[in-house]
């Protein structure tokens, strides 16, 4: 049995527990705990009848040895998909801007969508939006997507073809040309459809894609989510600047108190600068 077949045969419970794992990691990573400590703690919170605790043991071994998890996820290709591995690899890269917290958010939504019964069209739109929003490498990202077990050989071939055409042809046009809406128009025009295959998306996806031509691709994803209920890619919340106001105000009050104290001493008897000299004379090295 191939890795893709093994991954495709995972039970819904496996994806439910994966989503729960990524959710807990995302929520607790802000506590500044090492990732290996988090995994050791969380493996006891997961359902023991699934394979995820055994996968975590393997991840822990690699994490303690090399400090990263992506190589272990790649070896567990029968359990973790190639796209999940690619996201973790990008988050662990020293030169990338894709942080671990954002990767865990995307992985969490990915696993929960699979548990809810993902479709190839919906998963493609979700994964491609994740690449767009986080400015990930299209070539590597689409290659990882093509190995995802949710796609059959026709889908995989089309995704690899898309890898060569993205940037040259608009995404909305590519989706429309691969939809049943385009096939319907060909039939109405008495034109052959065999040479235009494959038709991977439905008529509704095709109409939405046609209506979003010459527009920002993110508008296309948003329209698909509104009308067809496809999942949206989670985005990190902007930092709350109000949390920094109190520490800033405390530092300013301390400086004001010091200035007021100096002014009061000056009004009474002048400022005695000798105390500053006495406190710092041992730190001053006079020249010989």
Phi and psi in degrees as GROMACS dihedral restraints (atoms count N, CA, C in turn):
[ dihedral_restraints ]
;  ai    aj    ak    al  type     phi  dphi    fc
    3     4     5     6     1   -76.4    20    10
    4     5     6     7     1   165.8    20    10
    6     7     8     9     1   -62.5    20    10
    7     8     9    10     1   -39.4    20    10
    9    10    11    12     1   -63.1    20    10
   10    11    12    13     1   -39.9    20    10
   12    13    14    15     1   -66.5    20    10
   13    14    15    16     1   -39.0    20    10
   15    16    17    18     1   -63.0    20    10
   16    17    18    19     1   -44.5    20    10
   18    19    20    21     1   -66.5    20    10
   19    20    21    22     1   -37.3    20    10
   21    22    23    24     1   -69.4    20    10
   22    23    24    25     1   -24.0    20    10
   24    25    26    27     1   -88.9    20    10
   25    26    27    28     1     5.8    20    10
   27    28    29    30     1   -63.0    20    10
   28    29    30    31     1   141.1    20    10
   30    31    32    33     1   -72.0    20    10
   31    32    33    34     1   161.4    20    10
   33    34    35    36     1   -60.0    20    10
   34    35    36    37     1   -33.7    20    10
   36    37    38    39     1   -61.1    20    10
   37    38    39    40     1   -32.1    20    10
   39    40    41    42     1   -64.9    20    10
   40    41    42    43     1   -43.7    20    10
   42    43    44    45     1   -70.7    20    10
   43    44    45    46     1   -32.8    20    10
   45    46    47    48     1   -62.3    20    10
   46    47    48    49     1   -45.2    20    10
   48    49    50    51     1   -70.8    20    10
   49    50    51    52     1   -34.4    20    10
   51    52    53    54     1   -61.3    20    10
   52    53    54    55     1   -46.3    20    10
   54    55    56    57     1   -60.7    20    10
   55    56    57    58     1   -38.9    20    10
   57    58    59    60     1   -67.2    20    10
   58    59    60    61     1   -39.2    20    10
   60    61    62    63     1   -62.3    20    10
   61    62    63    64     1   -50.1    20    10
   63    64    65    66     1   -63.4    20    10
   64    65    66    67     1   -33.7    20    10
   66    67    68    69     1   -65.8    20    10
   67    68    69    70     1   -45.9    20    10
   69    70    71    72     1   -65.5    20    10
   70    71    72    73     1   -40.2    20    10
   72    73    74    75     1   -62.1    20    10
   73    74    75    76     1   -42.4    20    10
   75    76    77    78     1   -64.0    20    10
   76    77    78    79     1   -40.2    20    10
   78    79    80    81     1   -73.4    20    10
   79    80    81    82     1   -32.7    20    10
   81    82    83    84     1  -101.5    20    10
   82    83    84    85     1    -7.2    20    10
   84    85    86    87     1   -68.7    20    10
   85    86    87    88     1   -22.2    20    10
   87    88    89    90     1   -71.4    20    10
   88    89    90    91     1    -9.7    20    10
   90    91    92    93     1   -82.4    20    10
   91    92    93    94     1     7.1    20    10
   93    94    95    96     1    61.0    20    10
   94    95    96    97     1    32.8    20    10
   96    97    98    99     1   -92.4    20    10
   97    98    99   100     1   143.4    20    10
   99   100   101   102     1   -60.5    20    10
  100   101   102   103     1   147.4    20    10
  102   103   104   105     1   -60.6    20    10
  103   104   105   106     1   -37.4    20    10
  105   106   107   108     1   -68.2    20    10
  106   107   108   109     1   -33.8    20    10
  108   109   110   111     1   -67.3    20    10
  109   110   111   112     1   -38.3    20    10
  111   112   113   114     1   -64.2    20    10
  112   113   114   115     1   -44.5    20    10
  114   115   116   117     1   -65.0    20    10
  115   116   117   118     1   -40.4    20    10
  117   118   119   120     1   -62.6    20    10
  118   119   120   121     1   -34.6    20    10
  120   121   122   123     1   -77.2    20    10
  121   122   123   124     1   -40.0    20    10
  123   124   125   126     1   -78.0    20    10
  124   125   126   127     1   -21.9    20    10
  126   127   128   129     1   -65.3    20    10
  127   128   129   130     1   -22.0    20    10
  129   130   131   132     1   -81.4    20    10
  130   131   132   133     1   -14.5    20    10
  132   133   134   135     1   -91.0    20    10
  133   134   135   136     1    -7.4    20    10
  135   136   137   138     1   -92.8    20    10
  136   137   138   139     1   161.2    20    10
  138   139   140   141     1   -67.2    20    10
  139   140   141   142     1   121.7    20    10
  141   142   143   144     1   -72.6    20    10
  142   143   144   145     1   -17.2    20    10
  144   145   146   147     1   -81.2    20    10
  145   146   147   148     1    -5.6    20    10
  147   148   149   150     1   -94.7    20    10
  148   149   150   151     1   173.4    20    10
  150   151   152   153     1   -89.0    20    10
  151   152   153   154     1    -5.1    20    10
  153   154   155   156     1   -64.0    20    10
  154   155   156   157     1   -41.5    20    10
  156   157   158   159     1   -57.6    20    10
  157   158   159   160     1   -38.3    20    10
  159   160   161   162     1   -66.9    20    10
  160   161   162   163     1   -37.8    20    10
  162   163   164   165     1   -64.4    20    10
  163   164   165   166     1   -37.6    20    10
  165   166   167   168     1   -65.5    20    10
  166   167   168   169     1   -38.5    20    10
  168   169   170   171     1   -58.6    20    10
  169   170   171   172     1   -41.8    20    10
  171   172   173   174     1   -67.8    20    10
  172   173   174   175     1   -40.3    20    10
  174   175   176   177     1   -62.6    20    10
  175   176   177   178     1   -39.5    20    10
  177   178   179   180     1   -63.6    20    10
  178   179   180   181     1   -40.1    20    10
  180   181   182   183     1   -60.3    20    10
  181   182   183   184     1   -46.1    20    10
  183   184   185   186     1   -68.5    20    10
  184   185   186   187     1   -37.7    20    10
  186   187   188   189     1   -65.3    20    10
  187   188   189   190     1   -40.8    20    10
  189   190   191   192     1   -70.7    20    10
  190   191   192   193     1   -29.0    20    10
  192   193   194   195     1   -81.2    20    10
  193   194   195   196     1   -45.7    20    10
  195   196   197   198     1  -117.8    20    10
  196   197   198   199     1   -13.8    20    10
  198   199   200   201     1    86.0    20    10
  199   200   201   202     1     2.7    20    10
  201   202   203   204     1  -133.2    20    10
  202   203   204   205     1   160.2    20    10
  204   205   206   207     1  -109.6    20    10
  205   206   207   208     1   -20.8    20    10
  207   208   209   210     1   -57.3    20    10
  208   209   210   211     1   -42.8    20    10
  210   211   212   213     1   -60.2    20    10
  211   212   213   214     1   -37.3    20    10
  213   214   215   216     1   -69.0    20    10
  214   215   216   217     1   -39.0    20    10
  216   217   218   219     1   -64.6    20    10
  217   218   219   220     1   -34.3    20    10
  219   220   221   222     1   -67.0    20    10
  220   221   222   223     1   -37.1    20    10
  222   223   224   225     1   -70.2    20    10
  223   224   225   226     1   -28.0    20    10
  225   226   227   228     1   -92.5    20    10
  226   227   228   229     1    44.5    20    10
  228   229   230   231     1   -66.3    20    10
  229   230   231   232     1   -15.3    20    10
  231   232   233   234     1   -77.9    20    10
  232   233   234   235     1   -10.7    20    10
  234   235   236   237     1  -117.5    20    10
  235   236   237   238     1   -49.6    20    10
  237   238   239   240     1   -95.5    20    10
  238   239   240   241     1   139.3    20    10
  240   241   242   243     1   -75.2    20    10
  241   242   243   244     1   161.9    20    10
  243   244   245   246     1   -64.1    20    10
  244   245   246   247     1   -32.5    20    10
  246   247   248   249     1   -71.1    20    10
  247   248   249   250     1   -38.5    20    10
  249   250   251   252     1   -61.2    20    10
  250   251   252   253     1   -42.6    20    10
  252   253   254   255     1   -64.1    20    10
  253   254   255   256     1   -40.0    20    10
  255   256   257   258     1   -64.0    20    10
  256   257   258   259     1   -42.1    20    10
  258   259   260   261     1   -61.9    20    10
  259   260   261   262     1   -44.0    20    10
  261   262   263   264     1   -66.6    20    10
  262   263   264   265     1   -37.0    20    10
  264   265   266   267     1   -63.0    20    10
  265   266   267   268     1   -42.2    20    10
  267   268   269   270     1   -66.6    20    10
  268   269   270   271     1   -37.1    20    10
  270   271   272   273     1   -70.1    20    10
  271   272   273   274     1   -26.6    20    10
  273   274   275   276     1   -92.1    20    10
  274   275   276   277     1    -0.6    20    10
  276   277   278   279     1   -72.8    20    10
  277   278   279   280     1   139.7    20    10
  279   280   281   282     1   -74.8    20    10
  280   281   282   283     1   -23.5    20    10
  282   283   284   285     1  -100.2    20    10
  283   284   285   286     1    -7.1    20    10
  285   286   287   288     1   -86.4    20    10
  286   287   288   289     1   165.8    20    10
  288   289   290   291     1  -107.2    20    10
  289   290   291   292     1     7.2    20    10
  291   292   293   294     1   -92.8    20    10
  292   293   294   295     1   102.2    20    10
  294   295   296   297     1   -82.9    20    10
  295   296   297   298     1   168.1    20    10
  297   298   299   300     1   -66.4    20    10
  298   299   300   301     1   -37.6    20    10
  300   301   302   303     1   -61.4    20    10
  301   302   303   304     1   -44.6    20    10
  303   304   305   306     1   -65.8    20    10
  304   305   306   307     1   -40.2    20    10
  306   307   308   309     1   -60.8    20    10
  307   308   309   310     1   -40.8    20    10
  309   310   311   312     1   -66.6    20    10
  310   311   312   313     1   -35.2    20    10
  312   313   314   315     1   -63.0    20    10
  313   314   315   316     1   -44.9    20    10
  315   316   317   318     1   -67.0    20    10
  316   317   318   319     1   -40.7    20    10
  318   319   320   321     1   -66.2    20    10
  319   320   321   322     1   -38.2    20    10
  321   322   323   324     1   -61.5    20    10
  322   323   324   325     1   -49.5    20    10
  324   325   326   327     1   -65.4    20    10
  325   326   327   328     1   -35.2    20    10
  327   328   329   330     1   -60.9    20    10
  328   329   330   331     1   -49.7    20    10
  330   331   332   333     1   -66.6    20    10
  331   332   333   334     1   -39.0    20    10
  333   334   335   336     1   -68.0    20    10
  334   335   336   337     1   -34.0    20    10
  336   337   338   339     1   -68.5    20    10
  337   338   339   340     1   -38.9    20    10
  339   340   341   342     1   -63.8    20    10
  340   341   342   343     1   -40.1    20    10
  342   343   344   345     1   -65.6    20    10
  343   344   345   346     1   -30.2    20    10
  345   346   347   348     1   -81.3    20    10
  346   347   348   349     1    -4.4    20    10
  348   349   350   351     1    99.1    20    10
  349   350   351   352     1    64.6    20    10
  351   352   353   354     1   -69.7    20    10
  352   353   354   355     1   148.6    20    10
  354   355   356   357     1  -104.9    20    10
  355   356   357   358     1   154.9    20    10
  357   358   359   360     1   -58.4    20    10
  358   359   360   361     1   -39.8    20    10
  360   361   362   363     1   -65.8    20    10
  361   362   363   364     1   -44.8    20    10
  363   364   365   366     1   -66.2    20    10
  364   365   366   367     1   -39.6    20    10
  366   367   368   369     1   -67.4    20    10
  367   368   369   370     1   -38.5    20    10
  369   370   371   372     1   -61.1    20    10
  370   371   372   373     1   -46.9    20    10
  372   373   374   375     1   -63.9    20    10
  373   374   375   376     1   -38.6    20    10
  375   376   377   378     1   -65.2    20    10
  376   377   378   379     1   -48.8    20    10
  378   379   380   381     1   -65.7    20    10
  379   380   381   382     1   -39.8    20    10
  381   382   383   384     1   -69.0    20    10
  382   383   384   385     1   -36.9    20    10
  384   385   386   387     1   -64.3    20    10
  385   386   387   388     1   -36.2    20    10
  387   388   389   390     1   -61.7    20    10
  388   389   390   391     1   -39.2    20    10
  390   391   392   393     1   -65.0    20    10
  391   392   393   394     1   -42.6    20    10
  393   394   395   396     1   -67.1    20    10
  394   395   396   397     1   -50.2    20    10
  396   397   398   399     1   -65.9    20    10
  397   398   399   400     1   -33.6    20    10
  399   400   401   402     1  -100.4    20    10
  400   401   402   403     1     7.1    20    10
  402   403   404   405     1    53.5    20    10
  403   404   405   406     1    47.7    20    10
  405   406   407   408     1   -88.0    20    10
  406   407   408   409     1   167.9    20    10
  408   409   410   411     1   -71.1    20    10
  409   410   411   412     1   121.1    20    10
  411   412   413   414     1   -67.3    20    10
  412   413   414   415     1   -39.9    20    10
  414   415   416   417     1   -62.8    20    10
  415   416   417   418     1   -51.2    20    10
  417   418   419   420     1   -69.7    20    10
  418   419   420   421     1   -38.7    20    10
  420   421   422   423     1   -65.8    20    10
  421   422   423   424     1   -45.7    20    10
  423   424   425   426     1   -67.6    20    10
  424   425   426   427     1   -34.6    20    10
  426   427   428   429     1   -62.9    20    10
  427   428   429   430     1   -43.4    20    10
  429   430   431   432     1   -63.7    20    10
  430   431   432   433     1   -38.4    20    10
  432   433   434   435     1   -62.5    20    10
  433   434   435   436     1   -37.3    20    10
  435   436   437   438     1   -65.0    20    10
  436   437   438   439     1   -23.4    20    10
  438   439   440   441     1   -91.0    20    10
  439   440   441   442     1    -0.6    20    10
  441   442   443   444     1   -65.7    20    10
  442   443   444   445     1   131.3    20    10
  444   445   446   447     1   -67.5    20    10
  445   446   447   448     1   -12.0    20    10
  447   448   449   450     1   -71.1    20    10
  448   449   450   451     1   -18.6    20    10
  450   451   452   453     1   -99.9    20    10
  451   452   453   454     1   136.4    20    10
  453   454   455   456     1   -82.2    20    10
  454   455   456   457     1  -174.2    20    10
  456   457   458   459     1   -65.4    20    10
  457   458   459   460     1   -31.5    20    10
  459   460   461   462     1   -68.5    20    10
  460   461   462   463     1   -45.2    20    10
  462   463   464   465     1   -61.2    20    10
  463   464   465   466     1   -45.9    20    10
  465   466   467   468     1   -60.8    20    10
  466   467   468   469     1   -41.7    20    10
  468   469   470   471     1   -64.9    20    10
  469   470   471   472     1   -40.1    20    10
  471   472   473   474     1   -67.3    20    10
  472   473   474   475     1   -38.8    20    10
  474   475   476   477     1   -65.3    20    10
  475   476   477   478     1   -40.1    20    10
  477   478   479   480     1   -67.0    20    10
  478   479   480   481     1   -34.9    20    10
  480   481   482   483     1   -65.5    20    10
  481   482   483   484     1   -39.7    20    10
  483   484   485   486     1   -62.1    20    10
  484   485   486   487     1   -33.5    20    10
  486   487   488   489     1   -58.9    20    10
  487   488   489   490     1   -34.1    20    10
  489   490   491   492     1   -83.5    20    10
  490   491   492   493     1   -20.9    20    10
  492   493   494   495     1  -103.2    20    10
  493   494   495   496     1   -15.8    20    10
  495   496   497   498     1   -65.0    20    10
  496   497   498   499     1   134.7    20    10
  498   499   500   501     1    96.8    20    10
  499   500   501   502     1   -25.2    20    10
  501   502   503   504     1   -97.1    20    10
  502   503   504   505     1   -36.8    20    10
  504   505   506   507     1  -122.0    20    10
  505   506   507   508     1   140.1    20    10
  507   508   509   510     1   -64.5    20    10
  508   509   510   511     1   146.7    20    10
  510   511   512   513     1   -62.2    20    10
  511   512   513   514     1   -39.6    20    10
  513   514   515   516     1   -60.7    20    10
  514   515   516   517     1   -39.6    20    10
  516   517   518   519     1   -66.1    20    10
  517   518   519   520     1   -41.0    20    10
  519   520   521   522     1   -64.6    20    10
  520   521   522   523     1   -40.7    20    10
  522   523   524   525     1   -67.6    20    10
  523   524   525   526     1   -41.0    20    10
  525   526   527   528     1   -62.9    20    10
  526   527   528   529     1   -42.4    20    10
  528   529   530   531     1   -69.0    20    10
  529   530   531   532     1   -16.1    20    10
  531   532   533   534     1  -108.2    20    10
  532   533   534   535     1    25.7    20    10
  534   535   536   537     1  -116.7    20    10
  535   536   537   538     1   161.4    20    10
  537   538   539   540     1   -68.6    20    10
  538   539   540   541     1   -21.9    20    10
  540   541   542   543     1   -65.0    20    10
  541   542   543   544     1   -41.6    20    10
  543   544   545   546     1   -67.9    20    10
  544   545   546   547     1   -37.7    20    10
  546   547   548   549     1   -62.4    20    10
  547   548   549   550     1   -41.3    20    10
  549   550   551   552     1   -62.8    20    10
  550   551   552   553     1   -40.1    20    10
  552   553   554   555     1   -68.1    20    10
  553   554   555   556     1   -35.4    20    10
  555   556   557   558     1   -64.9    20    10
  556   557   558   559     1   -41.8    20    10
  558   559   560   561     1   -64.9    20    10
  559   560   561   562     1   -41.3    20    10
  561   562   563   564     1   -63.7    20    10
  562   563   564   565     1   -31.1    20    10
  564   565   566   567     1   -89.4    20    10
  565   566   567   568     1     7.5    20    10
  567   568   569   570     1    57.7    20    10
  568   569   570   571     1    40.3    20    10
  570   571   572   573     1  -109.9    20    10
  571   572   573   574     1   148.9    20    10
  573   574   575   576     1   -67.1    20    10
  574   575   576   577     1   147.9    20    10
  576   577   578   579     1  -110.4    20    10
  577   578   579   580     1   -13.9    20    10
  579   580   581   582     1   -61.7    20    10
  580   581   582   583     1   -40.6    20    10
  582   583   584   585     1   -75.9    20    10
  583   584   585   586     1   -12.2    20    10
  585   586   587   588     1   -96.3    20    10
  586   587   588   589     1    -3.3    20    10
  588   589   590   591     1   -66.6    20    10
  589   590   591   592     1   158.8    20    10
  591   592   593   594     1   -91.2    20    10
  592   593   594   595     1   157.7    20    10
  594   595   596   597     1  -112.5    20    10
  595   596   597   598     1    97.6    20    10
  597   598   599   600     1   -98.2    20    10
  598   599   600   601     1   -25.1    20    10
  600   601   602   603     1  -104.0    20    10
  601   602   603   604     1   156.8    20    10
  603   604   605   606     1   -78.4    20    10
  604   605   606   607     1  -178.9    20    10
  606   607   608   609     1   -67.3    20    10
  607   608   609   610     1   -38.4    20    10
  609   610   611   612     1   -65.2    20    10
  610   611   612   613     1   -42.7    20    10
  612   613   614   615     1   -61.0    20    10
  613   614   615   616     1   -39.2    20    10
  615   616   617   618     1   -65.1    20    10
  616   617   618   619     1   -41.3    20    10
  618   619   620   621     1   -66.4    20    10
  619   620   621   622     1   -40.6    20    10
  621   622   623   624     1   -65.1    20    10
  622   623   624   625     1   -41.5    20    10
  624   625   626   627     1   -63.9    20    10
  625   626   627   628     1   -41.0    20    10
  627   628   629   630     1   -65.3    20    10
  628   629   630   631     1   -35.2    20    10
  630   631   632   633     1   -75.3    20    10
  631   632   633   634     1   -10.9    20    10
  633   634   635   636     1  -113.7    20    10
  634   635   636   637     1    21.6    20    10
  636   637   638   639     1   -68.1    20    10
  637   638   639   640     1   147.8    20    10
  639   640   641   642     1    61.7    20    10
  640   641   642   643     1    27.6    20    10
  642   643   644   645     1  -125.1    20    10
  643   644   645   646     1   170.3    20    10
  645   646   647   648     1   -61.9    20    10
  646   647   648   649     1   132.6    20    10
  648   649   650   651     1   -57.6    20    10
  649   650   651   652     1   -29.9    20    10
  651   652   653   654     1   -64.5    20    10
  652   653   654   655     1   -29.4    20    10
  654   655   656   657     1   -66.5    20    10
  655   656   657   658     1   -34.5    20    10
  657   658   659   660     1   -64.4    20    10
  658   659   660   661     1   -45.5    20    10
  660   661   662   663     1   -62.0    20    10
  661   662   663   664     1   -42.0    20    10
  663   664   665   666     1   -63.7    20    10
  664   665   666   667     1   -39.1    20    10
  666   667   668   669     1   -66.7    20    10
  667   668   669   670     1   -40.3    20    10
  669   670   671   672     1   -61.6    20    10
  670   671   672   673     1   -39.4    20    10
  672   673   674   675     1   -69.9    20    10
  673   674   675   676     1   -38.1    20    10
  675   676   677   678     1   -67.8    20    10
  676   677   678   679     1   -45.7    20    10
  678   679   680   681     1   -91.1    20    10
  679   680   681   682     1   -27.5    20    10
  681   682   683   684     1  -116.8    20    10
  682   683   684   685     1    -3.5    20    10
  684   685   686   687     1    73.7    20    10
  685   686   687   688     1    21.3    20    10
  687   688   689   690     1   -70.6    20    10
  688   689   690   691     1   150.3    20    10
  690   691   692   693     1   -72.1    20    10
  691   692   693   694     1   146.8    20    10
  693   694   695   696     1   -93.4    20    10
  694   695   696   697     1   149.7    20    10
  696   697   698   699     1   -77.4    20    10
  697   698   699   700     1   123.2    20    10
  699   700   701   702     1   -66.9    20    10
  700   701   702   703     1   145.8    20    10
  702   703   704   705     1  -122.7    20    10
  703   704   705   706     1   142.9    20    10
  705   706   707   708     1   -65.1    20    10
  706   707   708   709     1   141.7    20    10
  708   709   710   711     1   -70.7    20    10
  709   710   711   712     1   143.3    20    10
  711   712   713   714     1   -63.9    20    10
  712   713   714   715     1   148.9    20    10
  714   715   716   717     1   -62.2    20    10
  715   716   717   718     1   140.1    20    10
  717   718   719   720     1   -84.6    20    10
  718   719   720   721     1   107.1    20    10
  720   721   722   723     1   -71.1    20    10
  721   722   723   724     1   -18.0    20    10
  723   724   725   726     1   -66.5    20    10
  724   725   726   727     1   -26.1    20    10
  726   727   728   729     1   -67.1    20    10
  727   728   729   730     1   -21.4    20    10
  729   730   731   732     1   -93.3    20    10
  730   731   732   733     1    -8.4    20    10
  732   733   734   735     1   -66.6    20    10
  733   734   735   736     1   -44.5    20    10
  735   736   737   738     1   -63.9    20    10
  736   737   738   739     1   -47.5    20    10
  738   739   740   741     1   -60.3    20    10
  739   740   741   742     1   -37.6    20    10
  741   742   743   744     1   -65.2    20    10
  742   743   744   745     1   -43.4    20    10
  744   745   746   747     1   -64.6    20    10
  745   746   747   748     1   -37.4    20    10
  747   748   749   750     1   -63.2    20    10
  748   749   750   751     1   -42.7    20    10
  750   751   752   753     1   -65.5    20    10
  751   752   753   754     1   -39.2    20    10
  753   754   755   756     1   -66.0    20    10
  754   755   756   757     1   -38.9    20    10
  756   757   758   759     1   -64.4    20    10
  757   758   759   760     1   -39.3    20    10
  759   760   761   762     1   -61.8    20    10
  760   761   762   763     1   -42.2    20    10
  762   763   764   765     1   -66.9    20    10
  763   764   765   766     1   -38.2    20    10
  765   766   767   768     1   -64.5    20    10
  766   767   768   769     1   -40.8    20    10
  768   769   770   771     1   -62.5    20    10
  769   770   771   772     1   -39.3    20    10
  771   772   773   774     1   -65.7    20    10
  772   773   774   775     1   -39.4    20    10
  774   775   776   777     1   -67.8    20    10
  775   776   777   778     1   -41.1    20    10
  777   778   779   780     1   -64.3    20    10
  778   779   780   781     1   -38.2    20    10
  780   781   782   783     1   -64.1    20    10
  781   782   783   784     1   -40.4    20    10
  783   784   785   786     1   -65.5    20    10
  784   785   786   787     1   -40.6    20    10
  786   787   788   789     1   -64.0    20    10
  787   788   789   790     1   -40.2    20    10
  789   790   791   792     1   -65.2    20    10
  790   791   792   793     1   -40.7    20    10
  792   793   794   795     1   -65.5    20    10
  793   794   795   796     1   -37.3    20    10
  795   796   797   798     1   -66.7    20    10
  796   797   798   799     1   -37.1    20    10
  798   799   800   801     1   -70.3    20    10
  799   800   801   802     1   -32.7    20    10
  801   802   803   804     1   -77.4    20    10
  802   803   804   805     1   -58.6    20    10
  804   805   806   807     1  -145.2    20    10
  805   806   807   808     1    15.8    20    10
  807   808   809   810     1    87.6    20    10
  808   809   810   811     1   161.3    20    10
  810   811   812   813     1   -83.9    20    10
  811   812   813   814     1   127.1    20    10
  813   814   815   816     1   -90.7    20    10
  814   815   816   817     1   103.6    20    10
  816   817   818   819     1   -84.8    20    10
  817   818   819   820     1    -6.0    20    10
  819   820   821   822     1   -67.7    20    10
  820   821   822   823     1   -29.4    20    10
  822   823   824   825     1   -67.5    20    10
  823   824   825   826     1   -31.2    20    10
  825   826   827   828     1   -70.2    20    10
  826   827   828   829     1   -35.1    20    10
  828   829   830   831     1   -68.7    20    10
  829   830   831   832     1   -41.2    20    10
  831   832   833   834     1   -64.1    20    10
  832   833   834   835     1   -36.1    20    10
  834   835   836   837     1   -74.2    20    10
  835   836   837   838     1   -22.8    20    10
  837   838   839   840     1  -120.5    20    10
  838   839   840   841     1     4.1    20    10
  840   841   842   843     1   -66.4    20    10
  841   842   843   844     1   -30.4    20    10
  843   844   845   846     1   -72.4    20    10
  844   845   846   847     1   -18.7    20    10
  846   847   848   849     1   -87.7    20    10
  847   848   849   850     1   -13.7    20    10
  849   850   851   852     1   -94.9    20    10
  850   851   852   853     1   124.6    20    10
  852   853   854   855     1  -102.9    20    10
  853   854   855   856     1   111.4    20    10
  855   856   857   858     1   -77.2    20    10
  856   857   858   859     1   147.9    20    10
  858   859   860   861     1   -69.6    20    10
  859   860   861   862     1   149.7    20    10
